[in-house]
Amino acid sequence: MTTQLRNLNVLISGASIAGPALALQLSRYGAHVTVVEKAPALRTGGFAVDFRGHVHRKVLQELGIWDDVHRRQTHMGTQTVVDIDGSPRVDLPSAMMSGDVEIFRGDLSAILYERTLDTVEYVFGASVATMAEDVDGVDVTFDHGAPRRFDLVVGADGLHSNTRRLAFGDESRYLRYLGYYVAGFDMPNHLGLDRTARVYSDPGRMLSIANYDGDPDRAGASFVFASEQLAYDRNDLGRQKKILAAKFADMGWETPKALDALDDADSLYFDAIAQIHIDRLSKGRVVLIGDAGYGATMGGMGTGAAVVCAYVLAGELARAHGDHRIAFAAYEAEVRDFAKGCQKIAGNAGPFLAPPTEKKIRQRDRAYRVLSSRLLAGFFKKLTERAATNIRLKDYA
């Protein structure tokens, strides 16, 4: 451990990926780091996330978790687009869909948590309530627990960031809705899948049933659907289930069985496909990282971008010996184009996964066949890595 930041006291809001990744690097530079998380414990499960290209690989190696990620990867195989009767239309190879290495978000979060448990303070079951900044620091109160003072506050609390709301204003100013919703939950593995997936689309809707971990009894159902923007309580599980059931009530293939499983699901991921667009990533002593600053619900390599930008932010703070004015400006200059490039890819995720017409579904499937062919496999790999590698990393060591 080095000591460039030994006098720096940092609060990070959010214990998913970006927060613990940043905490890991800051603690190595000698900073005292506190991570506050509104969930009562570390979140488990979640969608699988992948890493692509030499930039992601370098950062995972610098974080010291490259081998851990490989040990806990999904080993996901081929995914197959099917007709309504289940007959295959096109096979999508793992290298196309799962990048160089793929891991469940919850497993990656656990790896980072395990690496920081002895050097970082974690406070679960609490959230930032207010922040008051002066020339020397930030006074923070929480919805649970005593108030505290920090030198810097980092918002790593996701697309619907509470930290961003407190420091920069209401979410409606920055969240751009892209016309689709996504949902996911666990269901019985009635198709007998083994690290494979089946994907079915009809106009404006998609259902994927996948088995990522080899568990013969469990699969994951993922839904994508086009919709006008919906009004609902993000904490109302029952209401979200009703919306999803209504949107897919008349869809064929395995949809009725998936909806039966939805009734019994204890948890459900349900959110708009949306992006955050904000002019600046920092304001005074508060800075945003990961989905809080440049997030996209899916398709934008958000996890890869989060760990890369965590590495950069920690490095710039170390280079500036904790001077946030210098470090935050440098961080923004380094990551802005990179983050925007990742977001650009995500902009078409909804209509690509759930094309609006039968004609466009056929066009997408033809594109899948061409891009997954041996002739173009190398080209497609370079294409998908272009945004992921569009940053020249400094050597912060």
HELIX and SHEET records of a PDB file:
HELIX    1   1 ALA A   18  ARG A   28  1                                  11    
HELIX    2   2 GLY A   53  LEU A   63  1                                  11    
HELIX    3   3 TRP A   66  ARG A   71  1                                   6    
HELIX    4   4 SER A   94  SER A   98  1                                   5    
HELIX    5   5 ARG A  105  THR A  116  1                                  12    
HELIX    6   6 ASN A  162  PHE A  168  1                                   7    
HELIX    7   7 GLU A  171  ARG A  173  5                                   3    
HELIX    8   8 LEU A  237  LYS A  247  1                                  11    
HELIX    9   9 THR A  255  ASP A  264  1                                  10    
HELIX   10  10 ASP A  291  TYR A  294  1                                   4    
HELIX   11  11 GLY A  302  ARG A  319  1                                  18    
HELIX   12  12 HIS A  324  ALA A  346  1                                  23    
HELIX   13  13 ALA A  349  LEU A  353  1                                   5    
HELIX   14  14 GLU A  358  LEU A  371  1                                  14    
HELIX   15  15 ARG A  374  ALA A  388  1                                  15    
SHEET    1   A 6 GLU A 121  PHE A 124  0                                        
SHEET    2   A 6 HIS A  32  GLU A  37  1                                        
SHEET    3   A 6 ASN A   9  SER A  13  1                                        
SHEET    4   A 6 LEU A 152  GLY A 155  1                                        
SHEET    5   A 6 VAL A 286  LEU A 288  1                                        
SHEET    6   A 6 SER A 282  LYS A 283 -1                                        
SHEET    1   B 2 ALA A  48  PHE A  51  0                                        
SHEET    2   B 2 VAL A 101  PHE A 104 -1                                        
SHEET    1   C 7 PRO A  88  LEU A  92  0                                        
SHEET    2   C 7 GLN A  79  VAL A  82 -1                                        
SHEET    3   C 7 ALA A 197  ASP A 202  1                                        
SHEET    4   C 7 ARG A 205  ALA A 210 -1                                        
SHEET    5   C 7 ARG A 218  ALA A 226 -1                                        
SHEET    6   C 7 LEU A 175  PRO A 188 -1                                        
SHEET    7   C 7 TYR A 269  ILE A 276 -1                                        
SHEET    1   D 3 VAL A 128  GLU A 133  0                                        
SHEET    2   D 3 VAL A 138  PHE A 142 -1                                        
SHEET    3   D 3 ARG A 148  PHE A 150 -1                                        
END                                                                             
